[in-house]
Amino acid sequence: MSFRPFAAALAMLLLTAPAASDVKSRIAALAPSGMVLVLDADGNELVAQNADEPFVPASVAKIVTAWLAMEVLGGDYRFETRFYLDEDRVLYVRGGGDPFLVSEELAVLAPELLAATGKEPFDRIVLDASYYPAELRIPGIEVTDEAYDALNAALAVNFNTIAAVREGKSVRSAEEQTPITPLAISEFRARGPNGRGRISLTQEDPSVGVRYAGELIAAFIERAGGSVAGEISTGAVPAGLEPVYVHRQSRDLEEILRLMLIGSNNYMANQVFLEVGARRLGPPVSLEKSLEVAREMLAELGIADEIQLVEGSGISRDNRFTAHGLAAVLGRFAPHAVLLTESRRGSRYKTGTFSGVRTLAGYARTTDHGDARFVISLKEGGGQLRFELLEMIERGL
């Protein structure tokens, strides 16, 4: 019997053990109360410090949402917005929860809509947002004017926010691609900062966001050579009316997830999360459906107790993860790691930030172990410390 394979393995262990030990001691010295877990491709623990303590994930929860979406919806999935026209040329718009119905998308949508309907004036526009329940509320979203607290909706534009510049009572769009509308002016005049800013649309009356979507759609119809003669209101699409045009989002789900993860957009994350439940369990959307689907899929991985979600963006402090639970999801999400932000050394990561919470998770490009799954959660130290720990992992393992 040859002992050469054993000797070679022992030599490799002796060479790598001091480096791993040094990394562990340096992590312990810099962040003694921090939670750090690093696993190699086979699931072996390279670093495990305070790794059994549940933590608040903040925006690294978006990795779980992205995994659920890729599994349930698929990377080529495209959100749809449907348009209907009755005999009086009343245009009905039924929202489908598109998270990226932005001005640039409306500039593409409007000419295609007019090609399908003709350029004769529309009598009026009726907006149908019934795909989402009117009472929908996402845990962690507060009643503020901040863009990250924007309400989720079946029909919303520009992430249910308004970007504008206010100088006294004068308000103009802060975006060249976005026309200013009467509702945008009144909302920003009432609640926007003096100067340039972005505000969420009012939460006291969710229909405001829907009506703003209608105004912006009408503005782009006019840019494309059409017109709307009458008012913009909310209501239901009449039974039996068939769509004359179905707009499929120009970005597929994979691209939307990339933008959502890199930009850490809470609104986009929960739009996607809500679609997961509706797709698996049928419309209309409900938070409960999405949470049920998430629990079932996490249970299949054996981590239903280790990934406790209450929403899909990480904005709620009631989300609770364990490091091993998140590492299990990272194992399944690995084929899509390119959707995450890339470090200088080729690692892929997602950050999460709350007051008193700094998280970082993804795939560390290590010297000796290839791409290793890692999870970092800190309660003390600045946000930069996360990246110092990641660099130690990259260089020392």
Buried (B, 14 or more C-beta within 10 A) or exposed (E): EEEEEEEEEEEEEEEBEEBBEEBBEBBBEBBEEBBBBBBBEEEEEBBBBBBEEBBBBBBBBBBBBBBBBBBBBEBEBBBBBBBBBBEEBBBBBBBBBBBBBBBBBBBBBBBBBBEBBEEEEBBBBBBBBBBBEEEBEBBBBEEEBEBBBBBBBBBBBBBBBBBBBBEEEEBEBBBEEBBBBEBBBEBBBEBBEEEEBBBBBBBEEBBBBBBBBBBBBBBBBEEBEBEBEEEBBBEEBEEEBEBBBEBBBEBBBBBBBBBBBEEBBBBBBBBBBBBBBBBBBEBBBBBEBBBBBBBEBBEEBEBBEBBBBBBBBBBBBEBBBBBBBBBBBBBBBBEBBEBBBBBEEEBBBBBBBBEEBBBBBBBBBBEBBEBBBBBBBBEEBEEEBBBBBBBBBBEBB
